[in-house]
Amino acid sequence: MPKASDIKKNTAIEFNNSVYIVKDIERSVPQGRAGGSLYRMRMYDVVSGAKTDETFKDSDMLNLADLIRRNVMFSYVDGDQLVFMDNEDYTPYNLNKEAIAEEALFIDENTQGLQVVIVDGSPVGVELPASVDLEIVETDPSIKGASASARTKPATLSTGLIVQVPEHISTGDKIRVNTAEKKFMGRA
């Protein structure tokens, strides 16, 4: 049983007789209090999709839920569902666009290293690799000789994600993006 301070994003925990996926964690350190940090977790019920926010002390013990991760690749969009195909046995997994809206900004047909999270036999989320390669579809024209400058400009990627890129990057370039920080890492 891990402490609340050991829980990471996309971890499945058992709480109030339900299984929740932790989508966001905010750490706060109350002033004037001897003791530890507080962890405010935004969690989604894997069955109903209901959202709940809970705050835990760093020493609170939490139960991890049984979950399976399967390597998948993005296959196609079916209405409001994204369909992923298992890399080994070709099982399709359908996930609602709204449930994985944040992750969907990093996913295109060429994204490698995706994992679908399965709890009690049903897919509940997608785990992204540390970085993905995406194409820039719109950005301001590149500036010659700007490679040494630290100034950036917004660039819209093929998935709709907008990241800041150096001025020497232009439309049509493929870039590598850090999925945790939504930051430009370099050309792909």
C-alpha positions as CSV (number, residue, x, y, z in Angstrom):
1,M,0.0,0.0,0.0
2,P,1.7,3.2,-1.1
3,K,1.4,6.5,0.7
4,A,-0.5,9.4,-1.0
5,S,2.9,11.1,-1.7
6,D,3.9,8.1,-3.9
7,I,0.8,8.2,-6.1
8,K,1.4,9.4,-9.7
9,K,-1.0,10.5,-12.5
10,N,-3.0,7.7,-14.2
11,T,-2.7,5.4,-11.2
12,A,-5.7,3.4,-10.3
13,I,-6.7,3.4,-6.7
14,E,-9.5,1.9,-4.7
15,F,-11.4,4.6,-2.7
16,N,-14.9,4.5,-1.2
17,N,-15.6,1.0,-2.7
18,S,-14.9,2.2,-6.2
19,V,-11.9,2.2,-8.6
20,Y,-10.7,5.7,-9.6
21,I,-8.0,6.8,-12.0
22,V,-6.0,9.7,-10.7
23,K,-5.9,12.4,-13.5
24,D,-4.3,15.3,-11.7
25,I,-2.4,15.9,-8.5
26,E,-1.8,19.2,-6.8
27,R,0.7,19.3,-3.9
28,S,0.4,22.0,-1.3
29,V,2.3,22.7,1.9
30,P,0.1,24.5,4.4
31,Q,1.9,27.4,6.1
32,G,2.5,27.2,9.9
33,R,1.7,23.5,10.1
34,A,4.2,21.1,11.4
35,G,3.9,18.0,9.3
36,G,3.6,17.1,5.7
37,S,2.2,18.1,2.4
38,L,-1.4,17.8,1.3
39,Y,-2.2,16.1,-2.0
40,R,-5.4,17.2,-3.8
41,M,-6.2,14.5,-6.4
42,R,-8.7,14.9,-9.2
43,M,-10.0,11.4,-9.8
44,Y,-12.5,9.8,-12.2
45,D,-14.6,6.7,-11.4
46,V,-13.7,4.1,-14.0
47,V,-17.2,2.7,-14.3
48,S,-19.4,5.8,-14.2
49,G,-16.8,8.5,-15.3
50,A,-17.9,10.6,-12.3
51,K,-15.3,13.2,-11.2
52,T,-14.3,13.7,-7.6
53,D,-11.7,15.8,-5.9
54,E,-10.1,14.4,-2.7
55,T,-7.4,15.7,-0.5
56,F,-5.0,13.3,1.3
57,K,-2.2,13.8,3.7
58,D,1.2,12.7,2.5
59,S,1.2,9.8,5.0
60,D,-2.3,8.5,4.1
61,M,-2.2,4.9,2.9
62,L,-4.1,4.2,-0.4
63,N,-5.0,0.9,-2.0
64,L,-3.9,0.3,-5.6
65,A,-6.5,-1.2,-7.8
66,D,-5.9,-4.1,-10.1
67,L,-5.2,-2.8,-13.6
68,I,-3.7,-4.1,-16.7
69,R,-1.7,-2.1,-19.3
70,R,-1.7,-3.2,-22.9
71,N,0.5,-1.9,-25.7
72,V,-1.7,-0.4,-28.3
73,M,-1.6,1.8,-31.4
74,F,-4.2,4.4,-32.4
75,S,-6.4,3.0,-35.1
76,Y,-9.3,5.4,-36.0
77,V,-12.0,7.7,-34.8
78,D,-15.5,6.3,-34.6
79,G,-18.0,9.1,-33.7
80,D,-17.1,10.3,-30.2
81,Q,-14.9,7.3,-29.6
82,L,-11.2,6.8,-30.3
83,V,-10.4,3.2,-31.3
84,F,-7.0,1.6,-30.3
85,M,-5.8,-1.7,-31.5
86,D,-3.8,-4.1,-29.2
87,N,-0.3,-4.7,-30.7
88,E,-0.3,-8.4,-29.8
89,D,-3.8,-9.9,-30.3
90,Y,-5.4,-7.0,-32.2
91,T,-8.3,-6.5,-29.7
92,P,-9.9,-3.1,-30.3
93,Y,-10.4,-0.8,-27.3
94,N,-12.8,2.1,-27.6
95,L,-12.4,5.1,-25.4
96,N,-14.6,8.2,-25.2
97,K,-12.9,11.3,-26.6
98,E,-14.0,13.4,-23.6
99,A,-12.5,10.9,-21.1
100,I,-9.1,11.2,-22.8
101,A,-9.3,14.7,-24.2
102,E,-5.9,15.8,-22.7
103,E,-4.1,12.6,-24.0
104,A,-5.8,12.8,-27.4
105,L,-3.9,16.0,-28.2
106,F,-0.7,13.9,-28.4
107,I,-2.1,11.0,-30.4
108,D,-2.0,10.6,-34.2
109,E,-1.7,7.5,-36.5
110,N,2.1,7.4,-36.1
111,T,2.3,7.7,-32.2
112,Q,4.3,4.8,-30.8
113,G,4.5,3.6,-27.2
114,L,0.8,4.0,-26.2
115,Q,-0.7,1.9,-23.5
116,V,-4.4,1.4,-22.7
117,V,-5.2,1.1,-19.0
118,I,-7.8,-1.7,-18.4
119,V,-9.6,-2.1,-15.1
120,D,-12.1,-5.0,-14.5
121,G,-12.0,-5.8,-18.3
122,S,-12.9,-2.4,-19.6
123,P,-10.5,0.3,-21.0
124,V,-10.4,3.4,-18.8
125,G,-7.6,5.5,-20.1
126,V,-4.5,5.9,-22.2
127,E,-0.9,6.3,-21.0
128,L,1.3,8.3,-23.3
129,P,5.0,7.8,-23.9
130,A,7.4,10.4,-22.5
131,S,7.6,12.1,-25.8
132,V,5.8,12.1,-29.2
133,D,6.7,13.3,-32.7
134,L,4.1,15.5,-34.3
135,E,4.0,17.7,-37.4
136,I,3.5,21.5,-37.3
137,V,0.5,22.5,-39.4
138,E,0.5,26.2,-38.6
139,T,3.1,28.7,-37.2
140,D,4.5,32.1,-38.1
141,P,7.1,32.1,-40.8
142,S,10.6,31.1,-39.7
143,I,13.2,33.8,-39.2
144,K,16.6,33.3,-40.8
145,G,19.4,33.4,-38.3
146,A,17.0,33.0,-35.3
147,S,18.4,29.7,-34.2
148,A,20.6,31.4,-31.5
149,S,17.7,33.4,-30.0
150,A,15.7,32.2,-27.1
151,R,12.5,33.8,-28.3
152,T,9.6,31.4,-29.1
153,K,6.4,31.5,-31.1
154,P,3.2,29.4,-30.9
155,A,2.9,26.5,-33.3
156,T,-0.3,24.4,-33.9
157,L,0.4,20.7,-34.3
158,S,-1.5,18.2,-36.5
159,T,-3.5,17.1,-33.4
160,G,-4.6,20.6,-32.4
161,L,-2.1,20.9,-29.6
162,I,-0.4,24.4,-29.4
163,V,3.2,24.5,-28.1
164,Q,5.8,27.2,-28.0
165,V,8.7,26.6,-30.5
166,P,11.9,28.4,-31.3
167,E,11.6,31.0,-34.1
168,H,13.7,29.0,-36.6
169,I,11.1,26.2,-36.7
170,S,8.6,26.4,-39.6
171,T,5.3,24.9,-40.8
172,G,5.7,21.3,-42.0
173,D,8.6,20.5,-39.6
174,K,8.2,17.4,-37.4
175,I,9.0,18.1,-33.8
176,R,9.4,16.1,-30.6
177,V,7.1,17.2,-27.7
178,N,7.4,16.2,-24.0
179,T,4.0,14.8,-23.1
180,A,4.2,15.6,-19.3
181,E,5.1,19.3,-19.7
182,K,3.6,20.0,-23.2
183,K,7.0,21.4,-24.2
184,F,9.1,21.5,-27.4
185,M,12.1,19.2,-27.1
186,G,13.6,19.4,-30.6
187,R,13.2,18.4,-34.2
188,A,12.1,14.8,-34.8
